[in-house]
Amino acid sequence: MKGTRLQKPDTGLGRAVPYLPLLWFPAVIFCQELVVRCWAFGAALDRGIGFTLLFSLALGLVCDFFCCLWGERGNRRCSVVLSALLTFWLLVQTVYFTIFKTFLTVYSLGGAGQALQFWRDILAGVGEAWLPLALLLAPPAVLCLFGRPFTPKARAGRRTLIWLAACAAAVQLTGALAVNASTAGVLSDGYLYSETFVPDLSVARFGVLTTLRLDLRQLFFGSEPESGPTPTVVPTAVPGPSAPPAEPTAAPEPTFAVYGENTMDIDFAALAGAETDETLKKLHAYFAQVQPTDQNAYTGRFAGKNLILMTAEGFSRFAVDEALTPTLYRLANTGFVFENFYNPLWWVSTLDGEYVANTSLIPKPGVWSMYKSGSNSMYFCLGNQFRRLGYETNAYHNHTWDYYSRDISHPNMGYVYKGLGHGLDVRATWPESDLEMMELTVPEYVGEAPFHTYYMTVSGHMNYTFAGNAMAYKHRNAVASLPMSEGPRAYLACQMELDLALESLLRQLEAAGELENTVICLSADHYPYGMEKFQLDELAGEDLDMRFDVYRSTWILWSGDMEEPVTVEKPCSSLDILPTLSNLFGLEYDSRLLMGRDVFSQSPALVVLSDRSFITDLGRYDSKADVFTPAEGAAVPEGYASEVLRRVNDMFFYSKLILENDYYAKIGLAVEH
């Protein structure tokens, strides 16, 4: 019988340990990683499979070590506990990705209590991902029911433990060395592993559990500098906005000859020379070299007007329909018409989407950047900018007022903030009504010119079903005849509530005589990820590209005094909203301190996604495939993609440093509330 047990003598230092239990954890962890990889990315055998194998093997050997420290019963209990913990994190990530199309960070676990408000979404995610969830649960179930063959029968001896520890360390070291030696490509594996943290790419290249380790590292210890303070502007000329063919524009065509720059009186070089703190010195030196954007024919175009700024939940270009959403259609097609506007999906979905549009900074992965900014000087946020000019500044959200800690962040942006449960008495349906919010709030500020108001809507929130979405149910009859499945029809139905809210807004502004004196700016927090691809394809009427085109959206920028639309073909994104509005309203701001750019400036086009993919006028870089694809007919200089990526990396890095160091206050841009 001993010949069939496949055991190795331990030379008197302890009992022999069968080989089968030592294979259990490495094999199971790797197989579970493959399940998540297939579910999230559609393939298992891709670029990151080798690194995932090495790191899974190392973690499995660590688990083996701890499961050999006790007697038979203790080893089995340890195996079950470790398997349960690892499987739980993989399950959570699978459900989270299914719902939000990104991966959960450790920091966001602190908001788990608030997230439970969306239990319907969680149940829907579980239902959609039932197959990978079942596969992930199979190993711990087998371990609980038939665990004896898969757990060591006795406490291992010293030599076995040393052997396990040495093997784990050797495999981990091999994996780390292999990753850091992988420097090929535009965004190398070594850079991604050692110098930055990009959750989605990290999972794709190293696995879920290694990403957890990297997440904990950056959460508690930060990360090393990603790049030094180098010039980041790529000298590529881009065309300015153009008018629709055969139609004159209401505003003059931009020229770039005799205008000044959007800067403030800040001498970054002098600040760097006098600074002793190395981080602040790095920040000063970097911004001293950033090229500011120019003023242009649109500078001050809206000076003195009122501004209503809106982040619309789940809004997209698919929601703009002449018959179903006529007000959205009117606003989207009679103001500035941005043909190539993108709404990237960031890590904390709605909250990060708000942060980008309101700050023109890239969120820090792994934290709630908007909440973290609540104790910083947010000098350039429009609430603070307009308040300094004497405007009345209000903000409203028709869901729970302290969700995502908006009760901290939004007053800090310069607003008198109200939400459900604190000053805004909308009915507590799910989701709540945008129309009801508009009818209740507009009378609070209209007629008190000048005013600037910010709205975060909620009617367009998933799930997109008629049974679980009050707004979709309200408008179900209007979409009943559409040749689509329930998800797309329910999505359009709940966006009709946003359309009615805007119709009410325009009506009230006109009645108060303020319509021609008011600018409306609306963009989404993210695309409607609460639908499967085939449903998004139904809305788009085509086979949608899920790497780039799914993020292409509609940016409404409309003024009541515009007589003709102005078409803008330059690629742009939500990161560009704040500097563009600051320029249009003639506000004093320093374009060097924002990561986005005024769309009407001569600055090169650059759209950045959360995984560091990017779009310029010359092409697209896909970081997952590590491939740059030139635009049709574009002449791309040698090394162009690497040069643009260097700027992209700087944007991520210095956005993080601004947030972490309250940088605007450190250079004297303090805000008094």
C-alpha positions in Angstrom: 0.0 0.0 0.0 2.9 2.4 0.7 3.9 2.2 -2.9 0.6 3.8 -4.0 0.7 6.7 -1.5 3.2 8.8 -3.5 5.0 10.0 -0.4 8.4 11.3 0.3 10.5 10.3 3.4 11.2 13.2 5.7 14.4 11.7 7.2 13.1 11.6 10.8 12.3 15.3 11.0 8.5 14.7 10.7 6.0 12.5 9.0 5.9 12.2 5.3 3.6 14.5 3.3 1.7 13.0 0.3 2.3 14.8 -2.9 -1.4 15.1 -3.9 -2.3 17.6 -1.1 0.7 19.8 -2.2 -0.7 20.0 -5.7 -4.1 21.0 -4.6 -3.7 24.7 -3.9 -1.4 25.5 -6.8 -3.7 23.7 -9.3 -6.9 25.1 -7.9 -5.8 28.7 -7.6 -4.5 28.7 -11.2 -7.8 27.1 -12.5 -9.9 29.6 -10.6 -7.8 32.4 -12.1 -8.5 31.0 -15.5 -12.2 31.0 -14.8 -12.2 34.7 -14.0 -9.9 35.5 -16.9 -12.2 33.7 -19.4 -15.3 35.5 -17.9 -13.8 38.9 -17.9 -11.6 38.9 -21.0 -13.1 36.2 -23.1 -9.9 34.2 -23.3 -7.6 32.2 -21.0 -4.5 31.6 -23.1 -3.4 35.2 -23.7 -0.4 37.4 -22.9 -0.6 37.2 -19.1 -1.1 33.5 -18.7 2.5 32.7 -17.9 2.8 35.3 -15.2 -0.5 34.2 -13.7 0.7 30.6 -13.6 3.9 31.5 -11.8 2.2 33.7 -9.2 -0.6 31.1 -8.7 2.0 28.4 -8.1 3.9 30.6 -5.6 0.7 31.5 -3.7 -0.4 27.8 -3.8 2.9 26.8 -2.2 2.4 29.4 0.6 -1.0 27.9 1.3 0.6 24.5 1.4 3.1 25.7 4.0 0.3 26.9 6.3 -1.7 23.7 5.8 1.2 21.5 6.9 1.7 23.2 10.3 -1.0 21.3 12.3 -2.3 17.8 12.8 -4.8 16.2 10.4 -7.8 18.0 11.7 -6.0 21.3 11.9 -4.6 21.0 8.4 -8.0 20.3 7.0 -9.6 23.3 8.8 -6.7 25.5 7.6 -7.2 24.3 4.0 -11.0 25.0 4.1 -10.4 28.5 5.6 -7.8 29.5 3.1 -9.8 28.1 0.2 -12.9 29.9 1.4 -11.1 33.2 1.7 -9.4 33.1 -1.7 -12.6 31.9 -3.4 -14.6 34.6 -1.7 -12.4 37.3 -3.2 -12.6 35.7 -6.6 -16.4 35.5 -6.3 -16.7 39.1 -5.3 -14.5 40.2 -8.2 -16.4 38.2 -10.7 -19.8 39.6 -9.6 -18.3 43.2 -9.4 -16.9 42.9 -12.9 -20.1 41.5 -14.2 -22.0 44.6 -12.9 -19.5 47.4 -13.3 -17.1 46.1 -16.0 -14.1 46.9 -13.8 -12.5 45.3 -10.7 -13.1 46.1 -7.1 -10.3 47.6 -5.0 -9.7 47.0 -1.3 -10.4 50.6 -0.4 -13.9 50.4 -1.9 -14.8 47.7 0.6 -15.2 50.4 3.1 -18.3 51.5 1.1 -19.8 48.0 1.1 -22.6 49.0 3.4 -23.7 51.7 1.0 -23.4 49.4 -2.0 -25.9 47.0 -0.4 -28.6 49.6 -1.3 -28.2 48.3 -4.8 -29.0 44.7 -3.8 -31.1 44.3 -7.0 -28.0 45.0 -9.1 -26.0 42.5 -7.0 -28.6 39.8 -7.5 -28.7 40.5 -11.2 -24.9 40.2 -11.4 -25.0 36.9 -9.5 -27.7 35.6 -11.9 -25.8 36.6 -15.0 -22.5 35.1 -13.8 -23.9 31.9 -12.4 -21.6 29.7 -14.5 -18.2 31.1 -13.4 -19.5 31.4 -9.9 -20.4 27.7 -9.8 -17.0 26.8 -11.2 -15.3 28.9 -8.6 -17.3 27.4 -5.8 -16.6 23.8 -6.9 -13.1 23.4 -5.3 -14.0 24.6 -1.8 -17.2 22.5 -2.0 -15.1 19.4 -2.9 -12.7 20.3 -0.1 -15.5 20.5 2.5 -17.2 17.3 1.3 -14.2 15.1 0.3 -11.3 16.9 1.8 -9.2 14.0 3.2 -7.3 13.1 0.0 -6.5 16.8 -0.5 -5.1 17.8 2.9 -1.9 16.6 4.6 -2.5 13.9 7.2 -0.1 15.1 9.8 2.2 18.0 10.8 5.1 18.3 8.4 8.6 18.1 9.5 11.1 20.9 9.4 12.7 19.8 6.1 9.4 19.7 4.4 8.4 23.2 5.6 11.8 24.6 4.6 11.4 23.0 1.2 7.9 24.5 0.7 9.0 27.9 1.8 12.1 27.8 -0.4 10.0 26.7 -3.4 7.4 29.4 -2.8 10.1 32.1 -2.6 11.9 30.8 -5.6 8.8 30.7 -7.8 7.7 34.1 -6.6 11.2 35.5 -7.3 11.2 33.9 -10.7 7.9 35.4 -11.5 8.9 38.9 -10.3 12.2 38.7 -12.2 10.5 37.6 -15.4 7.9 40.4 -15.1 10.5 43.1 -14.5 12.6 41.7 -17.4 9.6 42.1 -19.7 10.2 45.6 -21.0 9.0 45.3 -24.5 5.9 47.1 -25.8 4.5 50.5 -25.2 3.2 49.7 -21.7 5.6 47.0 -20.4 4.8 44.3 -17.9 7.6 45.4 -15.7 6.4 49.0 -15.5 2.8 47.8 -14.7 4.0 45.5 -12.0 6.6 47.6 -10.2 5.9 51.3 -10.9 2.1 51.8 -11.1 -1.2 50.3 -10.3 -3.8 49.8 -13.0 -6.4 47.3 -11.7 -7.9 46.0 -14.9 -4.5 45.6 -16.7 -3.0 44.0 -13.6 -5.7 41.4 -13.5 -5.3 40.7 -17.2 -1.5 40.3 -17.0 -0.9 38.9 -13.4 -4.2 37.5 -12.1 -6.8 38.6 -9.5 -4.9 37.5 -6.4 -1.6 39.1 -7.5 -3.6 42.3 -8.2 -4.9 42.1 -4.6 -1.3 42.0 -3.3 -0.4 45.0 -5.6 -3.5 46.8 -4.4 -2.6 46.4 -0.8 1.0 47.5 -1.5 -0.1 50.8 -3.1 -2.8 51.3 -0.5 -0.5 51.1 2.5 2.9 52.0 1.0 2.1 54.0 -2.1 4.1 53.4 -5.3 7.5 54.6 -6.6 7.5 57.5 -9.0 6.2 56.5 -12.4 8.2 59.1 -14.3 10.3 62.1 -13.8 9.4 65.7 -14.5 9.8 65.8 -18.3 8.1 67.8 -21.0 4.9 66.0 -22.0 3.4 67.9 -24.8 3.5 66.0 -28.1 4.1 68.5 -30.9 1.4 67.4 -33.2 -0.9 69.9 -34.9 -4.6 69.3 -34.8 -7.4 70.9 -36.7 -9.7 73.3 -34.9 -13.5 73.0 -34.6 -15.2 73.1 -38.0 -18.7 74.2 -38.9 -21.3 71.8 -40.4 -21.1 71.7 -44.2 -23.0 74.5 -46.0 -24.2 75.9 -42.7 -22.8 79.1 -41.1 -22.0 79.0 -37.4 -23.2 81.4 -34.8 -19.8 81.8 -33.2 -16.6 82.8 -35.1 -14.3 80.2 -36.4 -11.3 79.8 -33.9 -7.9 81.1 -34.9 -4.7 80.7 -33.1 -2.6 83.8 -33.9 -2.7 86.6 -31.4 -4.1 85.2 -28.2 -2.5 84.8 -24.8 -2.3 81.8 -22.6 -4.7 80.5 -19.9 -2.2 80.8 -17.0 -2.0 82.5 -13.6 0.8 84.3 -12.0 2.6 81.2 -10.6 6.3 80.8 -11.0 6.8 77.1 -10.7 10.5 77.2 -11.4 11.0 79.6 -8.5 8.9 77.4 -6.3 10.9 74.3 -7.2 14.2 76.1 -6.5 13.0 77.2 -3.0 11.3 73.9 -2.0 12.9 71.3 0.3 10.1 68.7 0.2 11.1 66.3 -2.6 7.5 65.5 -3.6 6.5 69.2 -3.9 9.8 69.9 -5.7 8.9 67.2 -8.3 5.4 68.7 -8.7 6.8 72.3 -9.1 9.4 71.1 -11.6 6.9 69.2 -13.6 4.3 72.0 -13.9 7.1 74.5 -14.8 7.6 72.5 -18.0 3.9 71.8 -19.0 2.9 73.9 -22.0 -0.3 75.9 -21.2 -3.2 76.1 -23.6 -3.8 79.2 -25.6 -6.8 81.5 -25.4 -8.8 81.7 -28.6 -11.9 83.1 -30.3 -14.1 81.2 -27.9 -12.5 82.6 -24.7 -15.2 84.5 -22.8 -17.9 83.5 -25.2 -20.3 82.8 -22.3 -18.9 85.3 -19.8 -21.5 86.5 -17.3 -24.1 83.8 -18.2 -25.6 81.3 -15.9 -24.4 77.7 -16.0 -26.2 74.5 -15.3 -23.8 71.6 -15.1 -25.1 68.0 -15.1 -23.6 64.6 -14.6 -26.3 62.3 -15.9 -26.4 58.7 -14.6 -25.9 56.1 -17.4 -26.5 58.7 -20.2 -25.1 57.9 -23.6 -25.5 58.8 -27.2 -27.9 55.9 -27.4 -30.4 57.9 -25.3 -30.6 60.8 -27.8 -33.7 60.1 -30.0 -35.7 62.6 -31.8 -39.0 60.9 -31.0 -38.4 59.5 -27.5 -36.2 62.1 -26.0 -36.9 65.3 -28.1 -35.3 67.7 -25.6 -32.1 65.8 -25.4 -32.1 65.6 -29.2 -32.6 69.4 -29.4 -29.9 70.3 -27.0 -27.4 67.8 -28.5 -27.9 69.0 -32.0 -28.4 72.8 -31.7 -25.4 73.8 -29.5 -21.8 72.7 -29.8 -21.9 69.2 -31.4 -18.9 67.1 -30.4 -18.6 64.3 -32.9 -15.8 62.5 -31.1 -16.5 62.9 -27.4 -15.7 60.0 -25.0 -16.9 59.1 -21.5 -14.3 56.7 -20.1 -15.3 54.2 -17.4 -13.2 54.7 -14.3 -12.7 52.5 -11.3 -15.4 53.9 -8.9 -17.8 54.2 -11.8 -20.2 57.1 -11.0 -18.1 58.8 -8.4 -14.9 58.8 -10.5 -16.9 60.0 -13.4 -18.0 63.0 -11.4 -14.5 63.6 -10.2 -13.1 63.7 -13.7 -15.7 66.1 -15.1 -15.6 68.4 -12.0 -11.8 68.5 -11.5 -10.1 67.7 -14.8 -7.9 65.3 -12.8 -7.5 61.6 -13.2 -8.8 59.6 -10.2 -6.3 57.7 -8.1 -7.0 53.9 -8.4 -7.9 52.1 -5.3 -9.5 55.1 -3.4 -12.5 57.3 -3.6 -10.8 60.3 -5.1 -13.8 62.6 -4.8 -14.2 61.8 -1.1 -10.4 62.2 -0.6 -10.6 65.6 -2.2 -13.1 66.8 0.4 -10.4 68.1 2.7 -8.3 69.6 -0.1 -8.4 73.0 -1.9 -10.4 72.4 -5.0 -9.7 75.9 -6.4 -10.6 75.2 -10.0 -13.9 73.4 -9.4 -16.7 75.5 -11.0 -18.6 75.9 -7.8 -15.6 77.6 -6.2 -14.7 79.6 -9.4 -18.2 81.0 -9.8 -18.7 81.6 -6.0 -15.6 83.9 -6.1 -17.5 85.9 -8.8 -20.5 86.3 -6.6 -22.7 83.6 -8.3 -25.2 81.6 -6.3 -23.9 78.1 -6.4 -26.1 75.0 -5.6 -25.8 71.3 -6.1 -28.5 68.6 -6.0 -28.6 64.8 -6.1 -31.9 63.0 -6.1 -30.6 59.9 -4.3 -29.3 59.6 -0.7 -27.4 62.8 0.0 -24.4 61.2 1.7 -24.0 58.3 -0.7 -20.3 58.2 -1.7 -19.7 60.9 1.0 -21.0 63.6 -1.4 -22.0 65.5 1.7 -18.3 66.1 2.2 -17.0 66.5 -1.4 -19.7 68.7 -2.9 -19.7 71.5 -0.4 -15.9 71.5 -0.7 -16.3 72.1 -4.5 -18.2 75.3 -3.6 -21.8 74.3 -3.5 -24.7 74.5 -1.1 -25.6 70.8 -1.5 -28.9 69.1 -1.1 -29.9 65.5 -1.6 -32.5 62.9 -0.7 -32.8 63.0 3.1 -31.2 66.4 3.5 -33.1 69.3 1.9 -34.4 67.6 -1.2 -37.8 65.9 -0.6 -38.2 63.7 -3.7 -40.1 60.5 -3.3 -37.8 57.6 -2.3 -38.5 55.3 -5.3 -35.8 53.3 -7.0 -34.4 55.1 -8.9 -35.7 58.5 -8.0 -37.2 60.9 -10.5 -35.0 63.5 -12.3 -38.2 65.4 -13.3 -39.3 65.6 -9.7 -35.9 66.9 -8.7 -36.0 69.6 -11.4 -39.5 70.8 -10.5 -38.5 71.1 -6.8 -35.1 72.8 -7.3 -35.3 75.2 -10.2 -37.5 77.7 -8.2 -34.8 77.8 -5.5 -32.3 79.6 -7.8 -33.9 80.8 -11.0 -34.4 84.5 -11.0 -31.4 84.9 -8.7 -29.0 85.7 -11.4 -26.2 85.0 -11.8 -26.4 81.4 -10.8 -24.4 78.2 -11.3 -26.1 74.9 -10.4 -24.8 71.3 -10.5 -26.9 68.2 -10.8 -26.1 64.6 -10.3 -29.1 62.6 -11.7 -30.1 59.1 -10.9 -33.2 58.2 -13.1 -31.0 56.5 -15.7 -29.5 54.0 -13.2 -29.5 50.3 -13.8 -31.0 47.7 -13.6 -32.7 48.1 -16.9 -35.8 46.1 -16.4 -39.5 47.1 -16.0 -39.9 45.2 -12.8 -37.0 46.6 -10.9 -36.7 50.2 -12.2 -39.5 52.7 -11.3 -38.5 55.1 -14.1 -38.5 52.4 -16.7 -41.8 51.1 -15.5 -43.3 54.7 -15.6 -42.5 55.0 -19.4 -42.8 51.4 -20.4 -45.8 52.0 -22.8 -43.8 54.6 -24.8 -41.2 52.0 -25.7 -43.4 48.9 -25.9 -43.4 48.7 -29.7 -39.6 49.1 -30.2 -38.0 46.0 -31.8 -35.6 45.5 -29.0 -35.2 43.2 -26.0 -36.3 44.4 -22.5 -32.9 45.8 -21.4 -32.6 48.4 -24.2 -36.2 49.3 -24.0 -36.1 49.8 -20.3 -32.9 51.9 -20.7 -34.5 54.2 -23.1 -37.6 54.4 -20.9 -35.7 55.6 -17.8 -33.7 58.1 -19.9 -37.1 59.6 -20.9 -37.4 60.8 -17.3 -34.1 62.8 -17.8 -35.6 64.2 -21.0 -38.7 65.4 -19.1 -36.5 66.9 -16.5 -34.7 68.9 -19.1 -37.9 69.9 -20.7 -39.1 71.2 -17.4 -35.8 73.1 -16.8 -36.1 74.9 -20.2 -39.7 75.8 -19.6 -39.0 77.3 -16.2 -35.9 79.2 -17.5 -38.0 80.6 -20.3 -40.8 81.6 -18.0 -38.2 83.4 -15.8 -36.6 85.2 -18.8 -33.3 83.4 -18.2 -33.2 80.9 -21.1 -31.1 83.0 -23.5 -28.8 83.8 -20.6 -28.1 80.2 -19.5 -25.7 77.6 -20.6 -26.5 73.9 -20.1 -23.7 71.4 -20.0 -24.5 67.7 -19.6 -22.3 64.6 -19.8 -22.5 61.1 -18.5 -20.8 59.5 -15.5 -20.1 56.3 -17.6 -21.7 54.3 -20.4 -24.7 52.1 -19.5 -22.7 49.1 -18.5 -25.8 47.5 -16.9 -26.5 45.7 -20.2 -24.9 42.9 -22.0 -23.1 43.4 -25.3 -25.9 42.2 -27.5 -28.2 44.7 -25.8 -25.7 47.5 -26.4 -25.5 46.4 -30.0 -29.3 46.7 -30.2 -29.1 50.3 -29.0 -26.2 51.1 -31.3 -27.7 49.4 -34.3 -24.3 47.8 -35.0 -21.7 45.4 -33.7 -20.2 47.7 -31.0 -16.5 47.9 -30.4 -16.1 47.3 -26.7 -12.5 48.6 -26.5 -13.1 52.2 -27.6 -16.4 53.0 -29.3 -18.5 51.9 -26.3 -17.1 55.0 -24.6 -18.0 57.4 -27.4 -20.9 59.5 -26.1 -22.7 62.8 -26.3 -21.5 65.9 -24.6 -24.3 68.5 -24.5 -23.0 72.1 -24.4 -25.8 74.4 -25.3 -26.6 78.1 -24.8 -30.0 79.7 -25.2 -28.5 82.4 -27.4 -26.9 80.1 -30.0 -28.7 80.4 -33.3 -26.7 77.7 -35.2 -24.9 74.6 -34.1 -21.1 74.4 -34.1 -19.6 71.0 -35.0 -16.4 70.0 -33.2 -14.5 67.0 -34.7 -11.5 67.1 -32.4 -11.4 64.0 -30.1 -12.1 65.0 -26.5 -13.4 63.5 -23.3 -14.9 64.3 -19.9 -11.5 65.3 -18.7 -11.7 68.3 -21.0 -15.0 69.7 -19.7 -13.7 71.8 -16.8 -10.9 73.6 -18.8 -13.3 74.1 -21.8 -16.0 75.7 -19.6 -13.4 77.8 -17.8 -12.2 79.2 -21.1 -15.7 79.7 -22.5 -16.8 81.7 -19.3 -13.5 83.7 -19.3 -12.6 82.4 -15.8 -9.1 82.9 -14.4 -7.5 79.5 -14.3 -4.1 77.9 -14.9 -4.3 75.3 -17.7 -1.0 73.8 -16.6 -2.6 72.5 -13.4 -5.4 70.5 -15.2 -5.0 67.2 -17.0 -7.6 68.0 -19.6 -7.4 70.7 -22.2 -9.7 73.4 -23.5 -11.1 71.7 -26.6 -11.0 75.0 -28.6 -7.3 75.5 -28.0 -4.5 74.4 -30.3 -3.5 71.7 -27.8 -3.2 68.2 -29.4 -6.2 65.9 -29.0 -5.8 63.3 -26.3 -8.5 61.0 -24.9 -7.3 58.8 -22.0 -9.0 55.6 -20.7 -8.6 54.1 -17.3 -6.3 51.3 -18.5 -4.0 53.9 -20.2 -5.3 53.2 -23.6 -5.6 56.4 -25.5 -7.0 58.1 -28.6 -5.4 61.0 -30.5 -6.0 62.5 -33.9 -3.3 60.1 -35.3 -4.7 56.8 -34.0 -5.5 54.6 -31.0 -3.4 52.7 -28.5 -5.0 49.6 -27.0 -3.1 48.9 -23.7 -4.6 45.4 -23.3 -3.2 44.3 -26.7 -0.2 46.7 -26.4 -0.9 47.9 -30.0 -1.1 51.3 -31.5 -3.3 51.5 -34.6 -2.8 54.6 -36.8 -5.8 56.5 -38.1 -6.6 56.1 -41.7 -4.2 58.2 -43.8 -2.2 59.4 -40.7 1.5 59.9 -40.9 2.7 58.7 -37.5 6.2 59.8 -36.4 8.5 57.1 -35.1 8.2 56.5 -31.3 4.9 58.5 -31.3 2.9 56.0 -29.2 5.6 55.7 -26.6 5.9 59.5 -26.4 2.2 60.0 -25.9 2.1 57.2 -23.3 4.8 59.0 -21.4 2.5 62.0 -21.1 -0.4 59.7 -20.2 1.7 58.2 -17.4 2.5 61.7 -16.2 -1.1 62.6 -16.1 -2.0 59.7 -13.9 1.0 60.2 -11.6 0.7 63.9 -11.1 -3.1 63.8 -10.7 -2.4 61.4 -7.8 0.2 63.7 -6.3 -2.1 66.7 -6.5 -4.7 64.7 -4.6 -2.3 63.2 -2.0 -0.5 66.5 -1.2 -3.3 69.1 -1.4 -1.2 70.7 -4.0 -3.4 73.6 -4.9 -3.3 74.8 -1.3 0.5 74.3 -1.2 0.9 76.8 -4.1 -1.3 79.4 -2.4 -4.6 78.6 -4.2 -6.7 78.2 -1.0 -10.5 78.2 -0.9 -12.5 80.0 1.7 -16.0 78.6 2.4 
